[in-house]
Amino acid sequence: MMRKTIALLVLVSVLSSLSAQKVNETVTLFGKEQLNGFTINISDATTAIVNGALADKLQNQFGLKGSKKKGFHVYENQACSAFGDARYDIYFTSTEVGKKKDKTVQLTLVVSTGNLNCITFSNDPRSSRNIVAFLEAFPQDVEAYKIKLRIAELKEQLTKLNKERQSLQKDQAKIQDKINVNSDEVKQLSEQLDQKNQEIEGLQDKYNTSYDPSIMEQISVATKEKQNIQKTHASLQKSLVKLNEDLHKNYTKLENNQKEIEKAEAELKSLEK
């Protein structure tokens, strides 16, 4: 009688401990099979992150290789020192639970010693405690995994931003080259206009003293040439205005790009500490 009482007290103590630690024993369906396992609710994460974090931990820390079956990540007949010295079949899956404002992700972990002989506190208290300890520490692994993903995201972002910067710098140089060429052409056309005006003034003076009709024809030709120069001159000036606007826009893009690079680099530095 005393032994039964002690066993009952131990069981109550274990269940109370599980509840306090937010790790609970559960029964879940694997296809049509009912499996005994353990659950823990994890806040501030998605199912993809929780699944990814556990898969990453099992692969990189314990060297396990898994597959997907019936909605579970499955690792068959593999050693995992976190649970004990045996070889195990490990199953896990996660799902969102709770209402919209209080949603959490519930991770279900099943550990079997083969033939769907699932570990529970009833048949293997020691391994069960190891599983509970593993799950208790797992939220920290989720946070570390989120940081790992963010670091990878920032590195990818910086690669894109630096490529964008190189492209913007090339565009800036091209626009500046066009501005320089157009400015030289405008300057040359301005000089040609001055020369043409002087030519027309000289011809007009000759006509005023001679009234020679041929001089009037020369004035007409020179005036048309002047008009053509003026049209080209006006077009180039309009193009210069547009090019300078483009240069300013591109410079603004470069400034914003630099700010984004500095922001990403600062965050990456803080995460990699």
C-alpha positions as CSV (number, residue, x, y, z in Angstrom):
1,M,0.0,0.0,0.0
2,M,2.8,2.4,0.9
3,R,4.6,1.7,-2.4
4,K,1.4,2.5,-4.4
5,T,1.0,5.7,-2.4
6,I,4.6,6.8,-3.1
7,A,4.2,5.9,-6.8
8,L,1.0,8.0,-6.9
9,L,2.8,10.9,-5.3
10,V,5.6,10.7,-7.8
11,L,3.2,10.6,-10.7
12,V,1.3,13.7,-9.3
13,S,4.7,15.4,-8.8
14,V,5.8,14.7,-12.4
15,L,2.5,15.8,-13.9
16,S,2.6,19.0,-11.8
17,S,6.2,19.6,-13.0
18,L,5.1,19.1,-16.6
19,S,2.3,21.6,-16.2
20,A,4.5,24.2,-14.6
21,Q,7.0,23.9,-17.3
22,K,4.3,24.0,-20.0
23,V,5.4,20.6,-21.3
24,N,2.6,18.0,-21.3
25,E,2.1,14.5,-22.3
26,T,-0.2,14.0,-25.2
27,V,-1.7,11.5,-27.7
28,T,-1.4,12.4,-31.3
29,L,-2.4,10.8,-34.6
30,F,0.3,9.6,-37.1
31,G,-1.9,8.6,-39.9
32,K,-4.3,6.1,-38.3
33,E,-1.8,5.3,-35.5
34,Q,-2.1,6.8,-32.0
35,L,1.2,7.9,-30.6
36,N,2.1,9.1,-27.2
37,G,4.3,12.1,-27.0
38,F,4.9,15.5,-25.5
39,T,3.8,19.0,-26.3
40,I,5.1,22.6,-25.6
41,N,3.6,25.9,-26.7
42,I,6.0,28.4,-28.1
43,S,5.1,32.1,-28.5
44,D,6.3,34.7,-31.0
45,A,7.0,32.1,-33.7
46,T,5.4,30.5,-36.8
47,T,5.0,26.8,-37.5
48,A,7.7,27.1,-40.2
49,I,10.1,28.6,-37.7
50,V,9.4,26.1,-35.0
51,N,9.7,23.2,-37.4
52,G,12.8,24.7,-39.0
53,A,14.5,25.3,-35.6
54,L,14.0,21.7,-34.5
55,A,15.1,20.2,-37.8
56,D,18.1,22.5,-37.7
57,K,19.0,21.4,-34.1
58,L,18.6,17.7,-34.8
59,Q,20.7,17.9,-38.0
60,N,23.5,20.2,-36.9
61,Q,23.8,19.3,-33.2
62,F,23.0,15.6,-33.3
63,G,23.7,14.7,-37.0
64,L,20.3,13.3,-37.6
65,K,18.8,13.0,-41.1
66,G,15.0,13.0,-41.5
67,S,12.2,13.0,-44.0
68,K,8.5,14.0,-44.0
69,K,5.7,11.5,-43.5
70,K,2.0,12.0,-42.8
71,G,2.5,15.6,-41.8
72,F,5.4,14.8,-39.5
73,H,9.2,15.3,-39.6
74,V,10.5,11.8,-39.1
75,Y,13.9,10.5,-38.0
76,E,14.0,6.7,-38.0
77,N,16.4,4.5,-36.0
78,Q,18.9,7.2,-35.1
79,A,21.0,7.9,-32.0
80,C,20.2,11.1,-30.2
81,S,22.1,11.6,-26.9
82,A,19.6,14.3,-25.8
83,F,17.1,11.5,-25.0
84,G,19.3,8.7,-23.9
85,D,21.7,6.0,-25.2
86,A,19.3,4.1,-27.4
87,R,18.5,4.5,-31.1
88,Y,15.1,6.2,-31.6
89,D,12.4,6.9,-34.0
90,I,11.6,10.6,-33.6
91,Y,8.5,12.3,-34.9
92,F,7.5,16.0,-34.6
93,T,5.0,18.4,-36.0
94,S,3.6,21.8,-35.0
95,T,0.4,23.7,-35.4
96,E,-1.1,27.0,-34.4
97,V,-3.4,27.0,-31.4
98,G,-5.5,29.6,-29.6
99,K,-7.3,32.7,-30.8
100,K,-6.0,35.3,-33.1
101,K,-4.7,37.6,-30.4
102,D,-3.3,34.8,-28.3
103,K,-2.1,32.4,-30.9
104,T,0.9,30.2,-30.1
105,V,2.6,27.3,-31.9
106,Q,2.2,23.9,-30.3
107,L,5.1,21.6,-31.0
108,T,4.4,17.9,-30.6
109,L,7.4,15.6,-30.1
110,V,7.2,11.8,-30.1
111,V,10.2,9.6,-29.3
112,S,9.9,5.9,-29.8
113,T,12.4,3.0,-29.2
114,G,11.1,1.3,-32.3
115,N,7.8,-0.4,-33.5
116,L,5.9,2.7,-32.3
117,N,6.9,1.9,-28.7
118,C,6.6,5.5,-27.6
119,I,8.4,6.8,-24.5
120,T,6.1,8.1,-21.7
121,F,6.6,8.7,-18.0
122,S,4.7,5.4,-17.4
123,N,7.2,3.2,-19.3
124,D,10.4,5.3,-19.2
125,P,10.6,8.1,-16.6
126,R,14.3,8.8,-17.1
127,S,14.1,9.3,-20.9
128,S,10.8,11.2,-20.4
129,R,12.7,13.7,-18.1
130,N,15.3,14.0,-20.8
131,I,12.6,14.8,-23.4
132,V,11.0,17.4,-21.1
133,A,14.4,19.0,-20.4
134,F,15.0,19.1,-24.2
135,L,11.7,20.8,-24.8
136,E,12.1,23.2,-21.9
137,A,15.3,24.5,-23.5
138,F,13.9,24.5,-27.0
139,P,12.4,28.0,-26.9
140,Q,15.9,29.3,-26.7
141,D,16.8,27.3,-29.8
142,V,13.9,28.9,-31.5
143,E,15.2,32.4,-30.7
144,A,18.7,31.4,-31.8
145,Y,17.2,30.0,-35.1
146,K,15.3,33.2,-35.7
147,I,18.5,35.1,-35.3
148,K,20.2,32.7,-37.6
149,L,17.5,33.3,-40.2
150,R,17.7,37.0,-39.8
151,I,21.5,37.0,-40.2
152,A,21.1,35.1,-43.5
153,E,18.4,37.5,-44.6
154,L,20.5,40.5,-43.8
155,K,23.5,39.0,-45.6
156,E,21.3,38.4,-48.7
157,Q,19.9,41.9,-48.4
158,L,23.4,43.4,-48.2
159,T,24.4,41.5,-51.3
160,K,21.5,42.9,-53.2
161,L,22.0,46.4,-51.8
162,N,25.7,46.4,-52.8
163,K,24.8,45.2,-56.3
164,E,22.2,48.0,-56.4
165,R,24.8,50.5,-55.3
166,Q,27.2,49.4,-58.0
167,S,24.4,49.8,-60.6
168,L,23.4,53.2,-59.3
169,Q,27.1,54.3,-59.3
170,K,27.4,53.2,-62.9
171,D,24.1,55.1,-63.8
172,Q,25.4,58.1,-62.0
173,A,28.6,58.1,-64.0
174,K,26.7,57.6,-67.3
175,I,24.4,60.5,-66.6
176,Q,27.3,62.7,-65.6
177,D,29.1,61.8,-68.8
178,K,26.0,62.7,-70.8
179,I,25.7,66.0,-68.9
180,N,29.3,66.8,-69.7
181,V,28.9,66.0,-73.4
182,N,25.7,68.0,-73.7
183,S,27.2,70.9,-71.8
184,D,30.1,71.0,-74.3
185,E,27.7,70.9,-77.2
186,V,25.6,73.7,-75.7
187,K,28.7,75.7,-75.2
188,Q,29.7,75.1,-78.8
189,L,26.3,76.0,-80.1
190,S,26.3,79.2,-78.0
191,E,29.5,80.1,-79.7
192,Q,28.1,79.3,-83.1
193,L,25.0,81.5,-82.4
194,D,27.3,84.4,-81.4
195,Q,29.2,83.9,-84.7
196,K,26.0,83.6,-86.7
197,N,24.6,86.8,-85.1
198,Q,27.8,88.6,-86.0
199,E,27.6,87.3,-89.5
200,I,24.0,88.5,-89.9
201,E,24.8,91.9,-88.4
202,G,27.7,92.3,-90.9
203,L,25.6,91.2,-93.8
204,Q,22.8,93.6,-92.7
205,D,25.3,96.5,-92.6
206,K,26.5,95.7,-96.1
207,Y,22.9,95.5,-97.4
208,N,22.1,98.9,-95.7
209,T,24.8,100.5,-97.7
210,S,24.5,98.7,-101.0
211,Y,20.9,97.3,-101.1
212,D,22.3,94.4,-103.0
213,P,19.6,91.7,-103.4
214,S,22.2,88.9,-103.2
215,I,23.2,90.1,-99.7
216,M,19.5,89.8,-98.7
217,E,19.6,86.2,-99.9
218,Q,22.7,85.6,-97.8
219,I,20.9,87.1,-94.8
220,S,18.0,84.8,-95.3
221,V,20.2,81.7,-95.5
222,A,22.2,82.8,-92.4
223,T,18.9,83.4,-90.5
224,K,17.6,79.9,-91.3
225,E,21.0,78.5,-90.1
226,K,20.6,80.5,-86.9
227,Q,17.1,79.2,-86.3
228,N,18.4,75.6,-86.7
229,I,21.2,76.3,-84.3
230,Q,18.7,77.8,-81.8
231,K,16.4,74.7,-82.1
232,T,19.3,72.4,-81.4
233,H,20.5,74.6,-78.6
234,A,17.0,74.7,-77.0
235,S,16.6,70.9,-77.3
236,L,20.0,70.3,-75.7
237,Q,19.2,72.7,-72.9
238,K,15.9,70.9,-72.3
239,S,17.9,67.6,-72.3
240,L,20.3,69.0,-69.8
241,V,17.5,70.0,-67.4
242,K,16.2,66.4,-67.7
243,L,19.6,64.9,-67.2
244,N,20.2,67.0,-64.1
245,E,16.9,65.9,-62.7
246,D,17.9,62.3,-63.4
247,L,21.2,62.9,-61.7
248,H,19.5,64.3,-58.6
249,K,17.0,61.4,-58.4
250,N,19.8,58.9,-58.8
251,Y,21.8,60.6,-56.1
252,T,18.8,60.4,-53.8
253,K,18.6,56.7,-54.5
254,L,22.3,56.3,-53.7
255,E,21.8,58.1,-50.4
256,N,18.9,55.9,-49.5
257,N,20.8,52.9,-50.6
258,Q,23.7,53.9,-48.3
259,K,21.4,54.4,-45.4
260,E,19.9,50.9,-45.9
261,I,23.3,49.4,-46.2
262,E,24.5,51.1,-42.9
263,K,21.2,50.0,-41.2
264,A,21.6,46.4,-42.3
265,E,25.3,46.3,-41.4
266,A,24.6,47.7,-37.9
267,E,21.9,45.1,-37.3
268,L,24.1,42.3,-38.6
269,K,27.0,43.4,-36.4
270,S,24.7,43.5,-33.3
271,L,23.3,40.0,-34.1
272,E,26.8,38.4,-34.7
273,K,28.2,39.6,-31.4
